[in-house]
Structure formats: C-alpha cells, structure tokens
Amino acid sequence: MAWPAGFRRGTLISQFSHHHVVVFLLTFFSYSLLHASRKTFSNVKVSISRQWTPTAFNKSAELPVEIWSSNRLFPSAEEATLFLGTLDTIFLFSYAVGLFISGIVGDRLNLRGFLSFGMCSSALVYAFLVTASVQFAGGIVIFFGLLVSPEEIGLPGVEAEDTLEEDSHRPLINGAEDEDECEPGYSVQAGDAAVTQVKAISFSQACCLPGVILYSLAYACLKLVNYSFFFWLPFYLSNNFEWKEAEADQLSIWYDVGGIIGGTLQGFISDLLQKRAPVLALSLLLATGALVGYSRSPDDKSVNALLMAVTGFFIGGPSNMISSAISADLGRQELVRGSSEALATVTGIIDGTGSVGAAVGQFLVSLIQDKLGWMWVFYFFILMTGCTIAFISPLIVREVGHLVQRRQARTLND
C-alpha cells in the first residue's frame, strides 16, 4: 500500500508554515468555544428538571414547600423531560436552518468576518454568562487574527497552484464517473493544466454533486445518535445510576474523548487507504456492538467510562469524519476542482441535514424514554446506526471495488 504524497518523508512538514499553525489553532479554538456554549445546557439538565418540578423532597431551592410547589412549571419529572427534549428539538431545527443558510452565505462572503459575527452574535443570546463571555472574546480574536486566503499575505491563490502538486491535494472522493448525472454548468476545469475562477455554485447544483445526498441522509441518522449522547448523557447517568450531577458531567467527557481519538485515527487510516466509506462502515458495524455493551454497563464509574469512550470512538469518530473530511472531499471533487466556492455550501447541506435528523431524534429520545425506558432508547440508536450504513452502502460497494481493482493491478504489475 503506497503512502499518500502528503505522508511521504520530508513532505508533510515542508507543506506547512506558521500561518497554517495559526489558522488551525484559531479555527480549532473557535469550534471548541461554540461547542462549549452548546454543551453547557446538557450539563445542567438535571438541575433544571428538578427546579421545574418541585416536590416536598426537592432541596434545590430554600423556599417553603407551599410557595415552591405553587410556582412549579410541570407537575412531574416526566413532563419536564419531554419539554427538555422539545427544547433540544427546537434548538437543532434552528441550528439546521442556520447551517443551510450559512453554507450558502459562507461561499459568498469573507469567512473571517462571517465566523467572527457568528461567534459574537451567538454569545449575546446564550444563557450562560461565562461561556458566552469567553466566546465573544474569541470572536474578536478571530476577526483580527484569522487568515482566510493565501492572497492576504501575498501568496498565490489556490486556483493558481502548480498542477504538478495536484496529487497531494486531490480529494478522496472522485465523482468524475458521475459527471453526466449532474448539471454541466458549474464545471471549473478549463484544460489539463489550468483552472478558471468560477462563481459559487447553487444549492441545487451542490446537492447534485456525487455522494452529497447519500452522505447527508447517512449523517442525519448518525448525528441523531451522536447528539443524543451529547445532549442526554449527563441526564442519563444521573437518573439511571443516581450519580451526582457534577460526577455525571465529568464522566460524560469520556464520550467526547473517544470521539476525538476515533475521528483522528479513522481519518488517518482513510487517508492511507485513500477511501473513506470502508473505514466508516467498519467503525459503524463495531458501533452497534459498542451500543449493546454500553446499554448494559454496570453501576461502576470506571467500567462505564471505558465503555463510554469505546462508544464515542465508534460513533463520534465517524460523525466527526463526515462533518469535516468527507464534507471537504465532496466540496473539492473533480466536478468543482480548484474552486473553494462549493465547500461551504456542501458542508452546510450535509451538516444541516444531519441537524434535522438530530432535531427529530431529541424529541423521540425523550418520548421513548418516557414510554418504554432507556433500554429502548439504545435499541433506537442501534437502528439509526444501521440506517447510516444502509445509506452509504452504494458508496461502500464502489470504493471497496476500487480497492480490489487497485490491488489486482499492483499484483499484475509485480
């Protein structure tokens, strides 16, 4: 198996300057701040639920029982849980609309100002002072510190790069064989050695790019599972095992740790194979077993954390890959090669569709838990993981076929 050009000796480090490092760090921390502002709400669900459903045994406020009970919002914890699920659903539907719109707008405006405005404006409307304040400060840093194009520092743009280095920048998803199925008006190729500047493609043209619809539907199912863990894990740990809210919050971090490691390692392996779908398929198959194992986790924090990290590895890892590397591949494939105007639109479509699925899922999780219990919630997760595999199965078959053909060709050449 040949290593991709970017991993060959001496090429990986030489490709990056301090500008690359700064851009990576700024975008990484901006996403971390945005993620933290969303994560805070899930961490305080237990406290919110208790304060909204006061009882004679509720010690969450130092008030007389008569006054406390007369000002309750919900008569039972079950109704409070359903309302919390509804809040998550409303948030994620709004999030999905924002992703679709921001994907289109992001291809047409300066990304630095766009990202900075998004961080600062969202900080002004979240409900938690500390995370909002830090996020607002981060938006200011992004505005003054982030570079969005090589031209800003006097370097040639992406469209003017020497095509001799094309192999090291080629996306792993190549839709050239499907060109006839899509509209021809947005191809940006102008010969073998030159690429012309084009305007941003339309929403419908981006949807028509090979693989976009399939990965969007797959991500709708997978993001449902991933965000259900994201929003409900501390609540589940506190209610199912009766652990303290602070302990449940701290323990839930292990799911994120597993997702970070999984996304990094699986992305690295897919770069070596130069194929994404087979790596995703294997991870998702193992994810079903991880979900079964975690659903039967004993009342032991160490065992629970281990199983949680494994589940995050096989669920969060593929989710991170689809929303980042695969979205970038789809936005840089042959039909729009050399153009950055498709990237944000494609990313918005995939992530927005995923958020629609996640939005529906949050209400279903609260409903299933209320009617059937947590075990059926995990059965629902397993079903959605299977649907994810089903949606990308045509891509799996095609990419495995390419790997087999490549291996046979090398065998013949040897």
C-alpha positions as CSV (number, residue, x, y, z in Angstrom):
1,M,0.0,0.0,0.0
2,A,1.5,3.3,-1.1
3,W,1.5,6.2,1.2
4,P,-0.3,9.4,0.0
5,A,2.0,12.1,-1.2
6,G,1.3,14.2,1.9
7,F,2.7,11.5,4.2
8,R,5.9,10.8,2.3
9,R,9.2,11.6,4.0
10,G,10.0,15.2,4.2
11,T,6.8,16.4,2.5
12,L,4.4,16.7,5.5
13,I,6.4,19.2,7.5
14,S,7.6,21.2,4.5
15,Q,4.0,21.8,3.4
16,F,3.1,23.8,6.5
17,S,4.2,27.3,7.7
18,H,3.4,29.2,10.9
19,H,0.4,30.6,9.1
20,H,-1.1,27.1,8.8
21,V,-0.5,26.5,12.5
22,V,-2.2,29.8,13.5
23,V,-5.2,29.1,11.2
24,F,-5.5,25.6,12.6
25,L,-5.3,26.8,16.3
26,L,-7.8,29.7,15.8
27,T,-10.4,27.6,14.0
28,F,-9.9,24.7,16.5
29,F,-10.5,27.0,19.5
30,S,-13.4,28.8,17.8
31,Y,-15.1,25.4,17.3
32,S,-14.3,24.5,20.9
33,L,-15.9,27.7,22.2
34,L,-19.0,27.2,20.1
35,H,-19.2,23.5,21.2
36,A,-18.8,24.5,24.9
37,S,-21.7,27.0,24.6
38,R,-24.0,24.2,23.5
39,K,-22.6,21.6,25.9
40,T,-23.4,23.7,28.9
41,F,-27.2,23.3,28.6
42,S,-27.0,19.5,28.6
43,N,-24.8,19.6,31.7
44,V,-27.4,21.4,33.8
45,K,-30.5,19.4,32.6
46,V,-30.8,17.6,35.9
47,S,-30.8,20.8,37.9
48,I,-33.3,22.4,35.5
49,S,-35.6,19.4,35.7
50,R,-35.6,19.4,39.5
51,Q,-36.3,23.1,39.8
52,W,-39.1,22.9,37.3
53,T,-40.8,20.0,39.2
54,P,-40.7,20.9,42.9
55,T,-41.8,18.3,45.4
56,A,-41.7,18.0,49.2
57,F,-38.3,16.3,48.9
58,N,-36.8,18.8,46.5
59,K,-34.0,20.7,48.1
60,S,-32.9,22.7,45.0
61,A,-34.3,26.0,46.5
62,E,-34.5,27.3,50.0
63,L,-38.2,28.1,49.9
64,P,-41.3,26.9,51.8
65,V,-42.9,23.8,50.2
66,E,-46.2,25.6,49.7
67,I,-44.6,28.5,47.8
68,W,-42.2,26.3,45.9
69,S,-44.9,23.9,44.7
70,S,-47.3,26.6,43.8
71,N,-44.8,28.1,41.3
72,R,-43.8,24.9,39.6
73,L,-43.8,24.7,35.8
74,F,-44.5,21.0,35.5
75,P,-46.4,18.5,37.7
76,S,-44.0,15.6,37.1
77,A,-40.4,14.9,36.1
78,E,-41.6,13.0,33.1
79,E,-43.3,16.1,31.6
80,A,-40.2,18.2,32.4
81,T,-38.1,15.6,30.5
82,L,-40.4,15.8,27.5
83,F,-40.1,19.6,27.5
84,L,-36.3,19.4,27.7
85,G,-36.4,17.2,24.6
86,T,-38.6,19.7,22.9
87,L,-36.2,22.5,23.6
88,D,-33.4,20.4,22.1
89,T,-35.5,19.8,19.0
90,I,-36.3,23.5,18.6
91,F,-32.6,24.4,19.0
92,L,-31.5,21.8,16.5
93,F,-34.1,22.7,13.9
94,S,-32.9,26.3,14.2
95,Y,-29.3,25.1,14.0
96,A,-30.2,23.2,10.8
97,V,-31.7,26.2,9.2
98,G,-28.7,28.2,10.1
99,L,-26.3,25.6,8.7
100,F,-28.1,25.6,5.3
101,I,-28.1,29.4,5.1
102,S,-24.6,29.8,6.4
103,G,-23.3,27.3,3.9
104,I,-24.6,29.4,1.0
105,V,-23.6,32.7,2.5
106,G,-20.2,31.5,3.6
107,D,-19.3,30.8,0.0
108,R,-20.0,34.4,-0.9
109,L,-18.7,36.4,2.0
110,N,-15.3,36.8,3.8
111,L,-15.1,33.8,6.1
112,R,-13.2,35.7,8.8
113,G,-15.9,38.3,9.3
114,F,-18.7,35.7,8.9
115,L,-17.2,33.4,11.6
116,S,-16.5,36.3,13.9
117,F,-20.0,37.7,13.5
118,G,-21.5,34.3,14.2
119,M,-19.5,33.8,17.4
120,C,-20.2,37.2,18.8
121,S,-23.9,37.3,18.0
122,S,-24.5,33.8,19.3
123,A,-22.6,34.8,22.5
124,L,-25.1,37.7,23.0
125,V,-28.1,35.3,23.1
126,Y,-26.9,32.1,25.0
127,A,-28.0,31.9,28.6
128,F,-24.7,31.2,30.4
129,L,-22.5,34.2,31.2
130,V,-19.1,32.6,31.5
131,T,-19.2,30.6,28.2
132,A,-20.8,33.5,26.4
133,S,-18.2,36.0,27.5
134,V,-15.3,33.7,26.5
135,Q,-16.9,33.0,23.2
136,F,-17.5,36.7,22.5
137,A,-13.8,37.4,23.2
138,G,-12.9,34.5,20.9
139,G,-14.9,36.1,18.1
140,I,-12.9,39.3,18.5
141,V,-9.6,37.4,18.3
142,I,-10.9,35.6,15.1
143,F,-11.7,38.9,13.5
144,F,-8.2,40.3,13.9
145,G,-6.2,37.2,13.7
146,L,-7.6,34.7,11.2
147,L,-6.3,34.5,7.6
148,V,-8.8,33.1,5.1
149,S,-6.8,33.1,1.9
150,P,-3.1,33.0,0.8
151,E,-3.6,36.2,-1.1
152,E,-3.8,38.1,2.2
153,I,-0.1,37.5,2.8
154,G,1.0,37.9,-0.8
155,L,1.0,34.2,-1.8
156,P,-0.7,32.8,-5.0
157,G,-4.3,31.6,-4.5
158,V,-5.4,28.0,-4.6
159,E,-6.5,28.3,-8.2
160,A,-3.0,29.4,-9.3
161,E,-1.1,26.5,-7.7
162,D,1.1,24.4,-9.8
163,T,-0.8,21.3,-11.0
164,L,2.3,19.2,-10.6
165,E,1.4,19.1,-6.9
166,E,-2.2,18.1,-7.7
167,D,-1.9,14.5,-6.4
168,S,-1.1,15.7,-2.8
169,H,-4.3,17.9,-2.7
170,R,-6.7,15.6,-4.6
171,P,-9.8,14.7,-2.6
172,L,-10.5,11.1,-1.8
173,I,-14.0,11.3,-3.3
174,N,-13.9,11.5,-7.1
175,G,-17.2,11.9,-8.9
176,A,-15.8,12.1,-12.4
177,E,-17.6,8.9,-13.4
178,D,-20.9,10.5,-12.5
179,E,-20.5,13.8,-14.3
180,D,-23.3,13.1,-16.8
181,E,-25.8,12.9,-14.0
182,C,-25.3,16.5,-12.9
183,E,-25.6,19.9,-14.4
184,P,-22.6,20.8,-16.6
185,G,-22.8,24.5,-16.0
186,Y,-20.6,24.6,-12.9
187,S,-17.6,22.5,-14.0
188,V,-14.5,24.7,-13.4
189,Q,-12.0,22.7,-15.4
190,A,-10.5,24.6,-18.4
191,G,-7.9,22.2,-19.7
192,D,-5.4,19.9,-18.2
193,A,-3.1,22.5,-16.7
194,A,-5.3,25.5,-15.9
195,V,-8.4,26.1,-13.8
196,T,-10.5,29.2,-14.2
197,Q,-12.2,31.2,-11.4
198,V,-15.9,30.5,-11.2
199,K,-18.8,31.8,-9.2
200,A,-20.3,30.0,-6.3
201,I,-22.5,27.0,-7.3
202,S,-26.2,27.0,-6.4
203,F,-27.8,25.0,-3.7
204,S,-29.4,22.5,-6.2
205,Q,-26.1,22.1,-8.0
206,A,-24.3,21.3,-4.7
207,C,-27.0,18.7,-3.9
208,C,-26.4,17.1,-7.3
209,L,-22.7,16.5,-6.6
210,P,-22.0,12.8,-6.4
211,G,-22.3,11.5,-2.8
212,V,-23.8,14.6,-1.2
213,I,-27.3,13.3,-0.8
214,L,-26.3,9.8,0.4
215,Y,-23.9,11.2,3.0
216,S,-26.4,13.8,4.0
217,L,-29.0,11.2,4.7
218,A,-26.5,9.0,6.5
219,Y,-25.3,11.9,8.6
220,A,-29.0,12.6,9.6
221,C,-29.1,9.2,11.2
222,L,-25.7,9.2,12.7
223,K,-25.9,12.8,14.1
224,L,-29.1,11.8,15.7
225,V,-27.2,9.2,17.7
226,N,-24.2,11.4,18.4
227,Y,-26.1,14.4,19.5
228,S,-28.4,12.3,21.7
229,F,-25.3,11.3,23.6
230,F,-24.2,14.9,23.5
231,F,-27.4,16.3,25.0
232,W,-28.7,13.4,27.2
233,L,-25.6,11.6,28.5
234,P,-25.3,13.5,31.8
235,F,-29.0,13.3,32.4
236,Y,-29.0,9.5,31.7
237,L,-26.1,8.9,34.1
238,S,-27.7,11.0,36.9
239,N,-31.1,9.4,36.5
240,N,-30.2,5.8,35.7
241,F,-27.4,5.4,38.2
242,E,-28.4,8.2,40.7
243,W,-25.0,9.7,40.5
244,K,-24.4,13.3,41.4
245,E,-24.9,15.8,38.6
246,A,-21.3,17.0,38.8
247,E,-20.0,13.4,38.7
248,A,-22.2,12.7,35.7
249,D,-21.0,15.8,33.9
250,Q,-17.3,14.9,34.4
251,L,-17.8,11.3,33.4
252,S,-19.6,12.3,30.2
253,I,-16.4,13.8,28.9
254,W,-15.1,10.3,28.1
255,Y,-17.5,10.1,25.2
256,D,-16.0,13.2,23.7
257,V,-12.5,11.8,24.3
258,G,-13.4,8.7,22.4
259,G,-14.8,10.7,19.6
260,I,-11.7,12.8,19.3
261,I,-9.4,9.8,19.2
262,G,-11.7,7.9,16.8
263,G,-12.1,10.8,14.4
264,T,-8.3,11.3,14.3
265,L,-7.3,7.7,13.9
266,Q,-10.0,6.8,11.4
267,G,-9.3,9.9,9.4
268,F,-5.6,8.9,9.3
269,I,-6.4,5.3,8.2
270,S,-8.8,6.6,5.5
271,D,-6.0,8.8,4.2
272,L,-3.7,5.9,3.9
273,L,-6.3,3.8,2.1
274,Q,-7.4,6.8,0.1
275,K,-11.0,5.7,0.7
276,R,-13.5,6.9,3.4
277,A,-16.6,4.7,3.1
278,P,-15.0,1.3,4.0
279,V,-13.4,2.8,7.2
280,L,-16.8,4.3,8.2
281,A,-18.6,1.0,7.5
282,L,-16.3,-1.0,9.8
283,S,-16.5,1.6,12.5
284,L,-20.3,1.7,12.4
285,L,-20.6,-2.1,12.5
286,L,-18.4,-2.1,15.6
287,A,-20.5,0.8,17.0
288,T,-23.6,-1.5,17.2
289,G,-21.7,-3.8,19.5
290,A,-20.4,-0.9,21.5
291,L,-24.0,0.4,21.9
292,V,-25.2,-3.0,23.2
293,G,-22.3,-3.2,25.6
294,Y,-22.8,0.3,26.9
295,S,-26.6,-0.2,27.4
296,R,-25.7,-3.0,29.8
297,S,-23.0,-1.1,31.7
298,P,-22.9,-1.9,35.4
299,D,-23.1,0.7,38.2
300,D,-19.4,1.3,38.1
301,K,-17.9,4.6,37.1
302,S,-14.6,3.1,35.7
303,V,-16.3,0.5,33.6
304,N,-18.9,3.0,32.4
305,A,-16.2,5.5,31.4
306,L,-14.3,2.8,29.4
307,L,-17.4,1.6,27.6
308,M,-18.4,5.2,27.0
309,A,-15.1,6.0,25.4
310,V,-15.3,3.0,23.2
311,T,-18.8,4.0,22.1
312,G,-17.6,7.6,21.4
313,F,-14.7,6.1,19.4
314,F,-17.0,4.2,17.0
315,I,-19.9,6.8,16.9
316,G,-18.3,10.2,17.4
317,G,-15.3,9.3,15.2
318,P,-17.4,8.6,12.0
319,S,-19.6,11.6,12.8
320,N,-16.5,13.9,13.0
321,M,-15.2,12.4,9.7
322,I,-18.5,13.1,7.8
323,S,-18.8,16.6,9.1
324,S,-15.2,17.5,8.3
325,A,-13.0,15.4,6.0
326,I,-15.8,13.9,3.9
327,S,-17.6,17.2,3.5
328,A,-14.3,18.7,2.3
329,D,-13.8,15.9,-0.1
330,L,-17.3,16.3,-1.5
331,G,-16.8,20.0,-1.9
332,R,-13.4,19.6,-3.7
333,Q,-14.2,16.7,-6.1
334,E,-13.4,16.7,-9.8
335,L,-16.6,18.5,-10.9
336,V,-15.6,21.6,-8.9
337,R,-11.8,21.0,-8.7
338,G,-9.8,24.1,-7.8
339,S,-12.8,26.1,-6.6
340,S,-13.4,26.9,-2.9
341,E,-16.9,28.2,-3.7
342,A,-18.6,24.8,-3.3
343,L,-17.0,23.8,0.0
344,A,-19.2,25.8,2.5
345,T,-22.4,25.1,0.6
346,V,-21.7,21.3,0.6
347,T,-20.7,21.4,4.2
348,G,-23.9,23.3,5.1
349,I,-26.1,20.8,3.2
350,I,-24.5,17.8,5.0
351,D,-24.4,19.3,8.4
352,G,-27.8,20.9,8.1
353,T,-29.4,17.7,7.0
354,G,-27.7,16.0,9.9
355,S,-29.1,18.6,12.3
356,V,-32.6,18.0,11.0
357,G,-32.2,14.3,11.9
358,A,-30.7,15.2,15.3
359,A,-33.6,17.6,16.0
360,V,-36.2,14.9,15.4
361,G,-34.2,12.5,17.4
362,Q,-34.1,14.6,20.6
363,F,-37.9,14.6,20.9
364,L,-38.0,10.9,20.1
365,V,-35.4,10.1,22.8
366,S,-37.4,11.9,25.5
367,L,-40.6,10.2,24.2
368,I,-39.2,6.7,24.0
369,Q,-37.5,7.1,27.4
370,D,-40.8,8.2,29.0
371,K,-42.9,5.4,27.5
372,L,-40.5,2.5,27.2
373,G,-37.4,3.2,29.2
374,W,-33.7,3.8,28.5
375,M,-33.1,0.3,27.0
376,W,-35.4,1.0,24.1
377,V,-33.5,4.3,23.5
378,F,-30.4,2.3,22.9
379,Y,-32.3,-0.1,20.6
380,F,-33.4,3.1,18.7
381,F,-29.7,4.1,18.5
382,I,-28.7,0.8,17.0
383,L,-31.5,1.1,14.4
384,M,-30.3,4.5,13.4
385,T,-26.7,3.3,13.1
386,G,-27.9,0.5,10.8
387,C,-29.7,3.1,8.7
388,T,-26.4,5.1,8.4
389,I,-24.7,2.0,7.0
390,A,-27.6,1.4,4.6
391,F,-27.4,4.9,3.1
392,I,-23.7,4.8,2.4
393,S,-23.8,1.1,1.2
394,P,-23.6,2.1,-2.5
395,L,-20.5,4.1,-1.8
396,I,-19.1,1.3,0.3
397,V,-19.5,-1.2,-2.6
398,R,-18.0,1.2,-5.1
399,E,-15.0,2.1,-3.0
400,V,-14.3,-1.5,-2.0
401,G,-14.4,-2.4,-5.7
402,H,-11.8,0.3,-6.4
403,L,-9.6,-1.0,-3.7
404,V,-9.8,-4.5,-5.1
405,Q,-9.1,-3.3,-8.6
406,R,-6.1,-1.3,-7.4
407,R,-4.7,-4.3,-5.5
408,Q,-5.2,-6.6,-8.6
409,A,-3.4,-4.0,-10.8
410,R,-0.4,-3.9,-8.5
411,T,-0.3,-7.7,-8.4
412,L,-0.2,-7.8,-12.2
413,N,2.5,-5.1,-12.3
414,D,4.6,-7.0,-9.8
